[in-house]
Amino acid sequence: MDNQADMSWFGHVEHKDNINWVKRCTTLEVEGIRQRGRPNKTWWDCVKDDMKSIGLSEKDTQLRNNWRRRIKGTTS
């Protein structure tokens, strides 16, 4: 996955209202029985791993300039 693109998209989504369908989809739980073995890694899992490796949190998205600077600096 493209680390910078995922983090940029996440920053946009976090600024949306909680009633927005895109933001609601990020926490959507899919019902049903999983197959055996390790579950597939979700987009949200990748974003959390990326934020952890950069040292950012969800609260950091509120500081847009700082967020952009930090995520762009990871791929330079």
C-alpha positions in Angstrom: 0.0 0.0 0.0 1.0 3.6 -0.6 1.8 4.9 2.9 1.5 8.6 2.1 -1.8 8.2 0.1 -3.4 6.1 2.9 -2.4 8.7 5.6 -3.5 11.6 3.4 -6.9 10.0 2.8 -7.3 9.2 6.5 -6.6 12.9 7.3 -9.4 14.0 4.9 -11.8 11.4 6.4 -11.1 12.4 10.0 -12.2 16.0 9.2 -15.6 14.9 8.0 -18.7 14.9 10.3 -19.5 11.8 12.2 -22.7 11.3 10.2 -20.8 11.3 6.9 -21.1 7.9 5.2 -17.4 7.7 4.3 -16.4 8.3 7.9 -18.9 5.7 9.2 -17.5 3.1 6.7 -14.1 3.3 8.4 -15.5 1.7 11.5 -18.0 -0.6 9.8 -18.0 -4.2 11.1 -18.7 -6.9 8.6 -20.9 -9.7 9.8 -20.4 -13.3 9.0 -18.0 -16.2 9.7 -14.4 -15.8 8.8 -12.4 -18.5 7.2 -9.7 -20.4 9.0 -6.3 -18.8 9.3 -5.0 -15.3 9.9 -7.6 -12.6 9.0 -6.8 -10.2 6.1 -5.2 -6.9 7.1 -7.8 -4.1 6.7 -7.2 -0.6 5.5 -7.7 0.6 9.1 -5.0 -1.8 10.4 -2.6 -0.4 7.9 -3.4 3.2 8.9 -2.9 2.4 12.5 0.5 0.7 11.8 1.6 3.6 9.7 0.6 6.2 12.4 2.4 4.2 15.0 5.6 4.0 12.9 5.5 7.8 12.2 4.5 8.6 15.8 1.2 10.2 15.1 -2.3 9.7 16.6 -5.8 10.3 15.5 -5.8 13.6 17.4 -2.9 14.9 15.3 -5.2 15.0 12.2 -6.8 18.2 13.7 -3.5 20.1 13.1 -3.6 19.9 9.3 -0.3 21.6 8.5 1.6 19.5 11.0 -0.2 16.3 9.8 0.7 17.0 6.1 4.3 17.8 6.9 4.8 14.6 9.0 3.2 12.3 6.4 5.0 13.8 3.5 8.3 13.6 5.3 8.0 9.8 5.6 8.3 9.1 1.9 10.9 11.7 0.9 
